[in-house]
Amino acid sequence: MLFAGLTGDFSDTHVNEQYMRQRSSVGGRIAHGALLIGYMSTASTMSIAHVIHDDDLTDFPVSAGYDRIRFLRPVLLGDTVTVHYVVETVDKAGGRSIAGIEVSNQRGELVAVGRHVMRWTRKLKAPVSPPSARVGARRS
């Protein structure tokens, strides 16, 4: 219910167990698709975490979006999902990379797929701190 409150998606498919048991062949409530996309985003962040602070790297990755997201099977509440995130292509000249994403449940069934596009932009030479963090900054 908490995720339904965060997203505003109170569809019976997500919040009404009795409805889903009586009226669907799924057998229970299902997870929000937005939750799975959130897990995809987490996998992306984890995959690039080791490079974003590398001083030798001149570019910085920023998500440009997700393409071809498909929910292939329902994910029941209580299922365990695993996200596989694999960078498939890197276009250094164009400043972009594409990763394939596969989400599987605890039975090894593919439940969602997608592609993630990253834009690579130039890093700043030195980190910029907010004015309040600078030595001698005035506070009002």
N, C-alpha and C positions, 0 to 999 in steps of 0.2 A: 504494500500500500504506500510505503514511503516513496518509491520511485514513481508511482502513479501521481502522487502529490507534487513531486518535483517537475514532472513533465506535463501535468494536467490531463493525461490520458487515462481516464477512468473507464475504459471499455470493459464490458463484462468479461471479455476474454482474458483480461489481466487481473480483475479484482473479485469476480464472482465464481467461487469454486463450484457451488451447487449448479449454477447455470451451465458451466462447462461440462460437468459430469452428466447432466441430463440432456443437454442439447447438442453436444459435439462428440465426435469420435476421438478427440484428443485425450480425454480422460481427466483433465484438470486445467487449472489456470496456466497460462503461458507467459513467459518473460517478454518484456517490451523489446521490439526491434532496436529502439534507441539505446537500450542497455548493451546489446551486442555490439553496436557501433562504438559505444564507449569503451568496451573491451578492446576493440580493434585499435582505437586511438591510444590506449594504454600500451598495447604491443608496439605500436609505432614509436612512442616516446621511449620505451625501454630499448628498442633497437638502435636508436640514435644517441642515447644518453652518453655513451662512451666517446662520441666524436664531437659533440657540441662545445666542449671545453678544451679541445685540443688546440693549443696555440699555433700549431703549424698549419691547421686547416684554415683556408681563406674564405670559405663559404659557410653559411648557416642555413639549416633546413627549416622550412615553414610549410605546414600542410596547405596544399591547394585544393584538397577535397577528396572525396571518395567516389569512385565510379562503379557501375555495374554491381551494386549491392543486391544480393539475392538471399532471401530467407528460404531455405530448402526444406526444412523440417521444423516443427514447433520445438521450442525449448521449454520444458515444463519447469515450474518452480521446484527447486531442489536438485535439478540437473547440475552437473559439473561440466563446464566448457573449457576447452583449450584453444588458444588462438595461435595459429602458425602464420608468421609474417616473414615473407621472403622478398628481398629487393631483387627484382628481375631485370630491370634495365636502368642504366645511368647514362644520361646525356649531359656530359660536362659542359660542352659548348652551349647547349640550350638551357643549362641550369635547372635540370629536372631529373627526377628519378621516379620509377613506378615500382610498386611492390604488390605482390599477390597476397591475398589474405584468405585463409581457410579457418573456419571455426568448427570444431568437432565436439560432440558430447562424450560422456563417460563410456558409451558403448562403441565409440569410434565412428559414429555416424556423422557425416558432413551435415551441418545444420545451417551454415551461412558461408557465403563467399563474397569477395569484393576485390577492388583494386584501389590502391592509395597513391595519389600523385603528390609528390613533394617538390616544392620550388626551392632552389638553393640561391640565396642572396649573399652579397658580400658582407663579411663581418666588419664591424667597426674596429679601428686600430686599438682603441682602449675602451674599456667599459665606461659608460656614462652613468654617474650616480645622480640620484635625485637631488635637487637643490638643498633640501633639508639635511642631507647626509654629508654635504661638503663642509670642510673646516671653515669656520668663520661665517657660515651662512646666517643671515638674519632670520629671526623668528618673530612673527607678529602676534 
